[in-house]
Amino acid sequence: MPKTPVPESVPLPEVMVVPARLLSANTTEKLVNKIRKVRHVRQITVSGEDLPSKISWGPGKGLRIDHDERREINYGGREMELTVQVGRIFAEIDDIDKVQKAVKEIEAICEEFLPFGFQLEVGRYSKYRPTVTDYKKRMR
């Protein structure tokens, strides 16, 4: 008798916010804390240009880099080091039926904090299950 395939869990949708320019640490802090309060937002991930703490190559290798945007930000009452200059924000929504409502709320927040423009997209941008490469790395 053939085995019944096990259904894969449905990936949760994400709302991707792409600002028209890279965000300062202050704007990032305010924006993610406001998006965090939107009902049905499960988690927030940011990505962008790396802000290294030390020079990694060349004659100044190992010297400290003092970049104003690499600093601690308060996220939900916790201090977290911001190591990137944010260019994208991903907000995972925990209920597929509430995506449109969450998108409208996130869009209103972005209009308040991003007067220079932004784009919103809904999809799945983060991994939600291990890839073949992940399995291969574990085998080493």
C-alpha positions as CSV (number, residue, x, y, z in Angstrom):
1,M,0.0,0.0,0.0
2,P,1.6,3.4,-1.0
3,K,2.3,5.9,1.7
4,T,0.2,9.0,1.9
5,P,2.5,12.0,1.4
6,V,2.8,14.2,4.5
7,P,1.4,17.7,3.7
8,E,3.9,20.5,4.0
9,S,3.1,23.3,6.4
10,V,1.9,26.4,4.6
11,P,4.5,29.2,4.7
12,L,3.2,32.3,6.4
13,P,3.1,35.4,4.1
14,E,5.5,38.3,4.6
15,V,5.1,42.0,3.8
16,M,8.3,43.4,2.3
17,V,8.8,47.2,2.7
18,V,11.4,48.6,0.3
19,P,12.2,52.3,1.1
20,A,13.3,54.5,-1.8
21,R,16.6,55.0,0.1
22,L,18.6,53.5,3.0
23,L,17.2,54.2,6.4
24,S,18.9,55.9,9.3
25,A,19.1,54.1,12.6
26,N,16.6,56.6,14.1
27,T,14.0,56.0,11.3
28,T,14.6,52.2,11.5
29,E,14.0,52.2,15.2
30,K,10.7,54.2,15.0
31,L,9.5,52.3,12.0
32,V,10.0,48.7,13.2
33,N,8.6,49.5,16.6
34,K,5.5,50.9,15.1
35,I,5.1,47.9,12.6
36,R,5.7,45.6,15.5
37,K,2.5,46.8,17.1
38,V,0.3,45.9,14.0
39,R,-2.0,43.1,14.9
40,H,-1.0,39.7,13.3
41,V,2.7,40.7,12.7
42,R,4.6,37.7,14.0
43,Q,8.2,38.8,13.5
44,I,10.2,41.5,11.7
45,T,13.5,41.0,9.9
46,V,15.6,43.8,8.4
47,S,18.3,43.6,5.7
48,G,20.6,46.1,4.1
49,E,24.1,47.3,3.6
50,D,26.6,45.9,6.1
51,L,28.1,48.3,8.6
52,P,31.3,46.6,9.7
53,S,32.9,47.4,13.0
54,K,36.5,46.9,11.7
55,I,38.4,47.2,8.4
56,S,38.7,43.7,7.1
57,W,41.4,44.1,4.5
58,G,44.1,46.5,3.2
59,P,46.6,48.6,5.0
60,G,44.1,49.5,7.8
61,K,43.1,45.9,8.5
62,G,41.8,45.5,12.0
63,L,41.3,49.2,12.6
64,R,37.9,50.2,14.2
65,I,35.3,51.9,12.0
66,D,33.1,54.5,13.8
67,H,29.9,54.7,11.7
68,D,27.1,56.8,13.2
69,E,24.4,54.4,12.0
70,R,26.0,51.3,13.7
71,R,24.5,51.6,17.1
72,E,22.1,50.0,19.6
73,I,18.4,50.5,18.9
74,N,15.5,49.8,21.2
75,Y,13.2,47.1,19.7
76,G,10.3,46.2,21.9
77,G,12.0,47.1,25.1
78,R,15.2,45.3,24.2
79,E,18.5,46.9,23.1
80,M,19.8,45.4,19.8
81,E,22.8,46.3,17.8
82,L,21.9,47.5,14.3
83,T,24.7,46.1,12.1
84,V,23.2,47.1,8.7
85,Q,21.9,50.3,7.2
86,V,18.4,49.1,6.5
87,G,17.2,48.8,2.9
88,R,14.4,46.2,3.3
89,I,12.0,45.3,6.1
90,F,10.1,42.0,6.2
91,A,7.1,41.6,8.5
92,E,5.7,38.0,8.8
93,I,2.0,37.8,9.2
94,D,0.6,35.0,11.4
95,D,-2.9,34.7,9.8
96,I,-3.2,34.4,6.0
97,D,-6.8,35.7,6.2
98,K,-5.6,39.0,7.8
99,V,-2.9,39.9,5.3
100,Q,-4.8,42.7,3.5
101,K,-5.7,44.4,6.8
102,A,-2.1,44.2,8.0
103,V,-0.8,45.6,4.7
104,K,-3.1,48.6,5.0
105,E,-1.9,49.3,8.5
106,I,1.8,48.9,7.5
107,E,1.2,51.1,4.4
108,A,-0.2,53.9,6.7
109,I,2.8,53.6,9.0
110,C,5.2,53.7,6.1
111,E,3.5,56.8,4.7
112,E,4.1,58.5,8.1
113,F,7.8,57.6,8.4
114,L,8.9,57.3,4.8
115,P,7.9,60.6,3.0
116,F,10.5,59.9,0.3
117,G,8.7,56.9,-1.0
118,F,8.5,53.1,-0.6
119,Q,7.2,49.9,-2.2
120,L,5.1,47.2,-0.5
121,E,5.0,43.6,-1.7
122,V,3.4,40.5,-0.2
123,G,5.0,37.1,-0.7
124,R,7.4,34.7,1.1
125,Y,11.0,36.0,1.1
126,S,12.6,34.1,4.0
127,K,13.3,30.3,4.3
128,Y,10.6,28.5,6.1
129,R,12.1,25.0,5.8
130,P,15.6,23.6,5.4
131,T,17.0,23.5,1.9
132,V,19.1,20.7,0.3
133,T,22.2,22.9,1.0
134,D,21.3,23.1,4.7
135,Y,21.1,19.3,4.8
136,K,24.4,18.9,3.0
137,K,26.1,21.3,5.4
138,R,24.8,19.3,8.4
139,M,26.3,16.1,6.8
140,R,29.9,17.5,6.9
